[in-house]
Amino acid sequence: MTPQVFENDVSNQICDASSVALVVVDEAHKAVGQHSIVKALKYVGSSQKSAQNVLAMLRRIARLQF
């Protein structure tokens, strides 16, 4: 799914943003300003606490060793 399709589906409530559990962003360095993925992610987790929870989870995952 392209960022534009994702933004459109979330903004038009075709996709329930609260049900999105994972978003993988390819070319994340482009996700700035008015990029579609930035707009869509604001619907998914616009609060600072949500972002902090994701980062905390990623830090835990990054420490896993097998």
C-alpha positions as CSV (number, residue, x, y, z in Angstrom):
1,M,0.0,0.0,0.0
2,T,1.4,3.4,-0.9
3,P,1.5,6.2,1.7
4,Q,-1.1,8.1,-0.4
5,V,-3.6,5.2,-0.3
6,F,-3.0,4.8,3.4
7,E,-3.5,8.5,4.1
8,N,-6.7,8.5,2.0
9,D,-8.2,5.4,3.7
10,V,-7.4,6.7,7.2
11,S,-8.6,10.2,6.6
12,N,-11.8,9.0,4.9
13,Q,-12.4,6.5,7.7
14,I,-12.2,3.5,5.3
15,C,-9.5,2.2,7.6
16,D,-10.0,2.5,11.4
17,A,-6.8,4.2,12.6
18,S,-7.2,2.8,16.1
19,S,-7.0,-0.7,14.7
20,V,-3.6,-0.2,13.1
21,A,-1.0,-2.1,15.0
22,L,2.1,-1.7,12.8
23,V,3.2,0.6,10.1
24,V,6.4,-0.2,8.2
25,V,7.8,2.9,6.4
26,D,10.2,2.3,3.5
27,E,12.3,5.3,2.6
28,A,11.4,6.8,6.1
29,H,13.9,9.7,5.5
30,K,11.3,11.1,3.1
31,A,8.6,11.1,5.7
32,V,8.8,14.8,6.7
33,G,6.6,17.8,6.4
34,Q,3.4,17.2,4.4
35,H,4.4,13.8,3.1
36,S,1.4,11.4,3.0
37,I,2.8,9.0,5.6
38,V,3.3,11.9,8.0
39,K,-0.3,12.9,7.6
40,A,-1.6,9.3,8.0
41,L,0.5,8.6,11.1
42,K,-1.0,11.6,12.8
43,Y,-4.3,9.7,12.7
44,V,-2.7,6.5,14.0
45,G,-0.8,7.8,16.9
46,S,-0.7,11.6,17.2
47,S,0.1,11.8,20.8
48,Q,3.6,12.1,22.2
49,K,2.9,9.3,24.6
50,S,2.0,7.0,21.8
51,A,5.3,7.8,20.0
52,Q,7.2,7.3,23.3
53,N,5.6,3.9,23.8
54,V,6.6,2.8,20.3
55,L,10.2,4.0,20.8
56,A,10.4,2.2,24.2
57,M,9.2,-1.0,22.6
58,L,11.7,-0.7,19.8
59,R,14.5,-0.2,22.3
60,R,13.5,-3.5,24.0
61,I,13.4,-5.3,20.7
62,A,16.8,-4.0,19.7
63,R,18.3,-5.5,22.9
64,L,17.1,-9.0,22.2
65,Q,19.9,-11.5,21.7
66,F,19.8,-15.1,20.7
